Amino acid sequence: MSSFLNKAGTVLDADEGVWPVRRRRILDWLVNETRGERFIDNILVEMCEKLLASGVPLARATLHFRTNHPQWIGARILWKEGLTEAKINTFAHGVENTPEFQNSPINAIHTGAQEVRKRLEDPVAAHDYPLYQELRDDGLAEYIAWPVEHTFGKRHVVTFSTDQPGGFTSEHVDFLRDLLPALTLISEIRLKNIMARTLLQTYVGPHASEHILSGATTRGSGATVGAAIMICDLRDFTAISDLWPRDDVIHLLNDYFDAMSDPIERYGGEILKFMGDGLLAIFPLAKDTACLDLLQAIREGQASMAELNEEHLRMGREPLRYGVGVHVGDVMYGNIGSRRRLDFTVIGPAVNVASRLESLTKEVKRPVLLSRAFVEMAGCADDMDSLGTFPLRGLGEPVDVFAFPER
């Protein structure tokens, strides 16, 4: 065995602390030939297929990673021999507190273990994880889990299993260990891409996030688009927030936004921002049914709010009231803000009209008000109540206003 000197002058064996233990073609592929693949699940599938072709008797592999997602704490990518595509399962927040997760090798890795390894052909022990029986039933002979250490202490997990009698050989294990540093690097890049996309979609919406990821990050950059505009606001929120406990207020807001937002997104609208107890959404006119989609979103939002209010009445609370203003026109869609802090939003006279109509709902005591321009474009004037012409603050010309029929 050859030796060399480290910086301190200590003699080390050539294979002590050296990576890789043995250079292989698959390692070169991971490092040099995966940069064109965006998705880590595709890389995992191809890596497993290459391992099989290289003589490693791999039957199952998983990659478990945590995400910064408002709904999911993380996901598992699963490959099994014979699959051409990985299966991806997401897990909701709170799963980490369940007995199933607590008593799992994945939790053991997350809480500090550097390796979890089990010969599944060995007799069942009282301390064995329940997962082992599931893997035995699938005909697997050995299971190994290792941490995938990303920057800032972010720890994910990769597992490998074989159905070869006797399990992995020491050479197979060395082969798999050699892949870990490269798998760590390429997975971190792609997981950070996923997290960046997820965070942008969470805070600015799916359409704006795509613009930003495509490079629309210069102040003032944007475009003029035609859109149906919807502004919604909750009534009496100041009084509610003064009187209710903080957690109850947050819960109320989340329920209210769920009721109004889910239909907007379902019918192709884009929620650009939440403003305290209000929201701003647009339905781009590039889609022929944009105005009708907005109307249907409002109707379904009203139905959801009615259900929410029934629950409030059962709890002895006052029903929630809200106002919606709707207009249509050209808006400037893009980056607006200071040199260091930008907001991807819409501005323009059409937005101002929608805002003034929302405010007018308080005076006329109708929850949804629409401009003549909108109802004519939607072709629904005959289905709405005409309330007459109203001067709107800051606008030169009065506006013909319509309302949803009262039930």
MOVEN-V877897 format. One line per field, one symbol per residue. phi: phi as a letter, one per 30 degrees, with the letter a starting at -180 (. if undefined). psi: psi as a letter, one per 30 degrees, with the letter a starting at -180 (. if undefined). burial: 1 if it has 24 or more other C-alpha atoms within 12 Angstrom, else 0. A space follows every 50 residues. Layout:
phi=???
psi=???
burial=???
This chain:
phi=.dbacdddiddcddcdicbddbdbdddddedcbcddcdcddddddddddd deddjdddcabbbcbcbcbdccdabbccbbejdcbdccccbdejddcded decbddddddckdcabbbddddedcdcddeeedddeddidcabbbbdccc dhidccbbbbbbcdejiddddddeeddddeedddddddeddddddddddd ddcbjdddddddddjdbdejdlacbdadcbbbbddiddddddcddedddd dddddddddddededdcidbddacbicbbbbbbedececedddddddddd dddddddddddddddicdddcabbcbbbldbdcldblddcbcbcbbbked dddeddddddedddibdbbbdeedddddibedccddcjcbdceicdcdbd cbbeedc
psi=klllkaffgkkkkfgjgkklekkleeeeeeefggffkekfeeeeeeeeee eeffgkikfkkljkkklikfekfalkkkklkfkfklkkklklkfffflee eehlfeeeefgfkfkkkkjfflkklegkkfeeeeeefgglfkkkklkjjl lhgkkakklkllgkkfakleeeeeeeeffeeeeeeeeeeeeeeeeeeeee eeffleeeeeeeffgigkkfkalkkklkkkkkkkkgeeeefeelleeeee eeeeeeeeeeeeeeeeggljjelkicgllklljkffkfgeeeeeeeeeee eeeeeeeeeeeeefgglklkllkkkklkaklkjakkaaefjlkjakllee eeeeeeeeeffeefhkfkkkleeeeeefhgefflkkfakkkkkfkeklkk kllkkk.
burial=00000000000000000000000001100110010000111111111111 11000111111111111110000111111110000100001000000000 00011111110000111111100000001011101100011111111111 00011111111110001100011011111111110111011101111111 11111111101100001000010011111111111000010000000000 01101111111111101111111100111111111000011111111111 11011001100000000011111111111111111000000011111101 11111111111000011111111110110100010110010100000011 1111000
